[in-house]
Amino acid sequence: MKTILVVDDDKLNLSAARKVLSGEYKVIPVVRGTQALSYLENEECDMILLDISMPEMDGFELLRKIRTMENGKDIPVIFLTADNDTETETRCFKEGAIDFIVKPFQAERVIEAVKKVVG
């Protein structure tokens, strides 16, 4: 079973992602970037769904830190964002995301995006 790390400071978003994906994937929900880094120090995942706007460390900073980790260099990342503008979209791709999903997200959109990446 493929593992999806979901990083979002909003517990409702984490719960929704878990509900949508847990039938086909192992979902690891965390609320802070530091938790994601700790997880990746000892474990691997097949993909990351990553919120952009979080306290302490935003999604862009977290992604840069993940990319410096040996097992984090090639993990596909899809950003989750409430910002639906061209500037945010462009930055997501420049930072190395393979896609981005606007929140509140539609279940079908998340499932299709994840399937496209990890099967």
N, C-alpha and C positions, 0 to 999 in steps of 0.2 A: 504494500500500500504506500502510495506517495505521501510525503509529508509537506504540509503547507504551514509556514510560520506566518501568523497574522499579528501585526504590530499596530495597535490603535489605542489611544488613551481613552476612548469612549467605549465603555463596557457593553452598551447596547449594540454598537457596531461589531464588537468581537462576538457577541452572542449571535447576531444575525449571520455573520460569516461562518461561524461554527455550524449553525443550523443548516445553512445552504450547502456547505461542503462536506460535512462529516459523514455523509452516506458513502462517499467514494474515496475520501482522503482522510489521513490523520491530520487533524488541525491542532496546532500549538498556538494558543492565544497568549499574548503578552501585552501589557499596558504601557511599558516604557522601553526606550531604546537600550538602556543599560541591561534590561532583562533579555532583550534579543541578543545582545553581544554575549552575555553570559551563557545563554543557550547554545549559541554557535561555537563557543570555546570548546564544548564537549560533545555536541551533537551536530548532525547534518540535516539539511532539509532540501527538498526538491524545488521549492519556490517560496518567495516572500511576497505577501500582500502588505504594503507599507503605507501608513497614514503620513501625510506631509506635515500637518500642523499638530505638533505635540509639545508639551512643556519640556523643559530641560534640554532636549535635543530634538531638532526637527528631523523629518524623514530624509532630507537631502544630506544632512550631516551624518546621520546613522548609515545611510548607504555608502558614503565615502569611507567610514570606519569599517564597514563590512567588507568592502573591496580590498582593504589592506590585510584581511585575515586569509590564511592559507586556504581554508575551505569556503571562503566567501567570495572568491574572485569571479566565479562563473555562475552564481545562483541567479536565476531569472527573478526580476523584481517588477511587480505591478504596483504603481502608486495608487492610493485611495485619496481623493481630495474633494473638498466642498467647492473648490475654485474651478469654475467652468469657463476659463478664458484662454486665449491663445498663448499668452505669456507663460502661464503655468504649464500648459501642455508642452510647449517648446522646451522649457526648463526640465521637465520630467525626462524627456528623451535625451537632452544634453547630459543630464546626470547619469544616464545609463539604464533607465527603465525601459522595459520592452512594451509597456502599455500603461494607461492610467484609466481609472474608473471614477466617475463622478458620484459623490455621495449626496443624498442617500442612494445607495446602489440598488439596482434591480437584480434579483436573484439570478435570472437567466443570463444577464450580462457577465456576472462574476463566474458562473459555471462555464460559460463558453470561453471566456478569457483564460481561465485556468486550464481547461481541457486543451486549448490550442497550444499551451506551453508544456504541460506535463503529461497530457494524455488522459 
